[in-house]
Amino acid sequence: MEPSEPPIRNVRTAADLMEAGFALMRQNLRRRHPADSEAEIEARFRAWKFREEDPIPGDVSGPVRVRRPTP
């Protein structure tokens, strides 16, 4: 993206990327749980997306690592 692009285009791009990521996660859940119905997959997706133990809702699980600048 060029710095001269209108901010609304950047927001649209971010929203499109987010939706693509959500679609990928739903595909992943279908692959992991092939016997589940679409309602069950959607329930699993919502549980993943809104789990409370994550520092950032919807982020991957695991420890949070802080990157420190190299001197």
Protein Blocks (a to p, Z undefined) as FASTA:
>chain_A
ZZkbcfklmmmmmmmmmmmmmmmmmmmmmmmmmmbcfklmmmmmmmmmmpckbmbghiae
dddddddddZZ
